[in-house]
Amino acid sequence: MDVEEARHIRSSSELNVGDEIEAWHNGKLFHRGTVTQTVTAVDLFWILDSRTGTRRLIDAEALVILRAADPGTAKAASRAAARPPAQPSHMPLFQAPSLAG
């Protein structure tokens, strides 16, 4: 089971108040926030959207719902991505060897 599959929420009954989720549609993040209320009978739930600070009603059937990634994991990944490569991928023009032989 890959990490994405383990984070996937298929129904609002899998959620608890206080869970951090992400709501995706067509590969784009639409909402991210904390679950404030669930209505399992109709598979809907409310979140407090962390980007806008507003309360949002989320339809678990219309969006791909994922548990939010662990902040420690996300920070480590972003630090690794921000780190410059050990070897430069190109040679600046002013250091290029002379083409005249």
C-alpha positions in Angstrom: 0.0 0.0 0.0 1.5 3.3 -1.0 1.4 6.5 1.1 -1.2 8.2 -1.0 -3.6 5.2 -0.7 -3.1 5.1 3.1 -4.1 8.8 3.3 -7.2 8.4 1.1 -10.6 8.9 2.8 -13.5 7.2 1.1 -16.4 8.4 3.4 -17.0 11.0 6.0 -17.5 8.1 8.5 -13.7 7.6 8.5 -13.2 11.2 9.9 -13.2 12.6 13.4 -13.5 16.2 14.5 -10.0 17.6 14.6 -8.6 15.6 11.7 -6.6 17.5 9.1 -7.7 16.9 5.5 -7.0 18.0 2.0 -9.8 18.1 -0.7 -8.6 17.6 -4.3 -10.4 17.8 -7.6 -8.7 17.1 -11.0 -5.3 17.1 -9.4 -5.7 20.5 -7.8 -5.9 21.2 -4.1 -9.2 23.0 -3.4 -9.4 23.0 0.4 -7.2 22.1 3.3 -8.3 22.3 6.9 -9.5 20.8 10.2 -12.7 18.8 10.4 -15.2 20.6 12.6 -18.4 18.5 12.1 -19.4 15.3 10.2 -22.8 14.3 8.8 -22.2 10.7 7.9 -25.9 10.0 6.8 -25.3 12.1 3.7 -21.5 11.8 3.5 -20.8 15.5 4.1 -18.5 17.2 6.6 -17.5 20.7 7.5 -13.9 22.0 7.8 -12.3 25.2 8.9 -10.2 26.0 5.7 -6.7 26.9 6.8 -6.0 29.0 3.7 -9.1 31.3 3.9 -10.1 30.9 7.5 -13.7 30.2 6.4 -16.0 27.2 7.2 -16.5 24.9 4.2 -19.0 22.1 3.5 -17.1 19.3 1.8 -18.8 16.5 -0.2 -16.7 13.4 0.2 -18.3 11.9 -3.0 -17.4 14.9 -5.2 -13.8 15.4 -4.1 -10.8 13.3 -3.4 -10.2 13.5 0.3 -6.8 12.8 1.8 -5.5 13.0 5.4 -3.1 15.9 5.5 0.5 14.9 5.3 2.5 14.9 8.5 4.0 18.4 8.8 7.4 17.0 9.9 7.5 14.9 6.7 6.5 17.8 4.5 9.1 20.1 6.1 11.8 17.6 5.6 10.9 17.1 2.0 10.8 20.8 1.3 14.2 21.3 3.0 15.7 18.5 0.8 14.2 20.1 -2.3 15.5 23.5 -1.4 19.0 22.2 -0.8 21.4 23.1 -3.7 22.8 20.1 -5.6 26.2 18.9 -4.6 27.6 19.2 -8.1 26.5 22.0 -10.4 24.4 20.8 -13.2 26.0 23.2 -15.7 29.2 25.2 -16.0 28.8 29.0 -16.1 29.9 30.6 -19.4 32.7 32.6 -17.8 34.3 29.4 -16.6 33.8 27.3 -19.7 36.9 26.0 -21.3 38.2 27.9 -24.3 36.7 26.7 -27.6 39.7 28.0 -29.5 42.3 25.4 -29.6 
